């Protein structure tokens, strides 16, 4: 099952953006789906995660601003990003942990640029 991320773009500080991560097959192939990001010159970091049961977790830096959701019918995971800050600028990646093998499957990145 492959993942494809989309929805990145240029947004002003304080603005909003929604990223999508579409799975080529059933989203239930994954026990956990996550969003990561990598800013220039920095290591990739976890941003948010959602389990197959709907439980969620967030990095402290995005709590209260970002929301991860999943649409099981569309086999898609979303990351709603509000109150965006300059420091949210990064390439965002989605990742799924395959339920049967526990292997990671990464989607390609989508660039989010927060700039005035």
C-alpha positions in Angstrom: 0.0 0.0 0.0 1.5 3.3 -1.1 1.0 6.7 0.4 0.7 10.0 -1.4 0.8 13.3 0.4 -0.5 16.5 -1.0 -1.8 19.9 0.0 1.3 21.9 0.8 1.8 25.4 -0.3 2.6 29.0 0.7 0.6 30.5 3.5 0.9 33.6 5.7 1.6 33.4 9.4 -1.6 32.8 11.2 -3.1 31.1 8.2 -4.4 27.6 7.8 -3.6 24.7 5.5 -4.8 21.1 5.3 -2.6 18.3 4.2 -3.9 15.0 2.8 -2.3 11.6 2.8 -4.1 9.1 0.5 -3.4 5.4 0.7 -3.5 3.3 -2.5 -5.3 0.6 -0.6 -7.2 0.2 2.6 -6.1 2.5 5.4 -6.6 -0.3 7.8 -3.4 -1.8 6.4 -1.7 0.6 8.8 -1.9 0.3 12.6 -0.7 3.9 13.0 -0.5 6.8 10.5 1.6 9.8 11.2 2.8 13.1 9.9 6.4 14.1 10.2 8.2 17.2 9.0 11.7 18.2 8.2 12.8 21.8 8.2 15.9 22.9 6.4 19.0 21.9 8.3 17.0 20.0 10.9 16.2 16.4 11.6 12.8 14.9 10.7 10.4 15.1 13.6 7.1 13.6 14.4 4.2 16.0 14.3 1.0 14.0 14.9 -0.2 10.4 14.8 -3.5 8.6 14.7 -4.1 4.9 15.4 -6.5 2.6 13.6 -8.8 3.1 16.6 -8.8 6.8 16.3 -6.4 7.7 19.2 -4.3 10.7 18.5 -1.0 12.2 19.7 0.8 15.5 18.9 4.1 17.1 19.3 4.1 19.8 22.0 5.0 22.4 19.3 1.7 21.8 17.4 -0.8 21.0 20.2 -3.9 23.1 20.0 -3.0 24.2 16.4 -2.9 21.0 14.4 -5.5 18.3 14.1 -5.0 14.8 12.6 -8.0 13.0 11.4 -8.7 10.0 9.2 -11.5 9.2 6.7 -11.7 5.4 6.5 -14.0 5.5 3.5 -11.6 7.7 1.5 -8.5 5.9 2.8 -7.1 9.3 3.6 -5.5 10.9 6.7 -5.6 14.7 7.0 -3.5 17.2 8.9 -5.4 20.4 9.6 -2.9 23.1 10.4 -4.2 26.4 12.0 -2.4 29.4 13.4 0.7 28.6 11.3 4.0 30.0 12.3 7.2 30.7 10.5 8.8 27.7 12.3 6.2 25.4 10.8 7.9 25.8 7.4 9.1 22.3 6.4 8.6 19.4 4.1 5.8 17.3 5.6 5.7 13.6 5.2 3.1 11.0 6.0 4.0 7.6 7.3 2.1 4.4 7.9 3.1 1.5 10.1 2.0 -1.7 8.3 -0.2 -3.7 10.7 1.1 -7.1 9.5 4.8 -6.5 9.2 5.3 -3.4 11.4 7.3 -1.9 8.6 7.2 1.8 7.8 5.8 3.1 4.5 6.5 6.7 3.7 4.8 9.0 1.3 6.6 11.6 -0.7 6.9 15.0 1.0 4.8 18.1 0.5 6.3 21.5 1.1 4.7 23.9 3.5 6.1 27.4 3.5 4.9 30.0 6.1 6.0 33.4 4.9 4.7 36.9 4.8 
